[in-house]
Amino acid sequence: MDRDFVRAQRAELALVAELCREVAAGRLGREQALARSPYPEEFMAAALAR
């Protein structure tokens, strides 16, 4: 694991958090968030369920 990996991971997690906020606020649909996620649908669905 190196600095670039950590930066990339942080960026992915920040995107997931942003997508969750957008869905919670009603500005983005669940399916849109799933499509934009950097992770497989099953993981993003779990994040959206929280």
C-alpha positions in Angstrom: 0.0 0.0 0.0 1.4 3.4 -0.9 0.4 7.0 -0.9 -1.3 6.9 -4.3 -3.4 3.9 -3.2 -4.6 5.7 -0.1 -5.4 8.9 -2.1 -7.4 6.9 -4.6 -9.3 5.0 -1.8 -10.1 8.3 -0.1 -11.4 9.8 -3.3 -13.7 6.7 -3.9 -15.0 6.9 -0.3 -15.6 10.6 -0.6 -17.6 9.9 -3.8 -19.7 7.3 -2.0 -20.4 9.7 0.8 -21.5 12.4 -1.6 -23.7 10.0 -3.5 -25.4 9.0 -0.3 -25.9 12.6 0.7 -27.5 13.4 -2.7 -29.9 10.4 -2.5 -30.8 11.3 1.1 -31.6 14.9 0.0 -33.7 13.7 -2.9 -31.4 15.3 -5.5 -30.3 11.9 -7.0 -32.2 8.7 -7.5 -31.0 5.4 -6.0 -30.4 3.9 -9.4 -28.3 6.9 -10.5 -26.2 6.6 -7.4 -25.7 2.9 -8.0 -24.6 3.6 -11.6 -22.1 6.3 -10.5 -20.6 4.4 -7.7 -17.0 3.3 -7.9 -17.9 0.0 -6.2 -20.1 -2.9 -7.1 -23.9 -2.4 -6.7 -24.1 -4.7 -3.6 -21.7 -2.5 -1.7 -23.2 0.8 -2.7 -26.7 -0.5 -1.9 -25.5 -1.3 1.6 -24.1 2.2 1.9 -27.4 3.7 0.7 -29.3 1.7 3.3 -27.5 3.3 6.2 
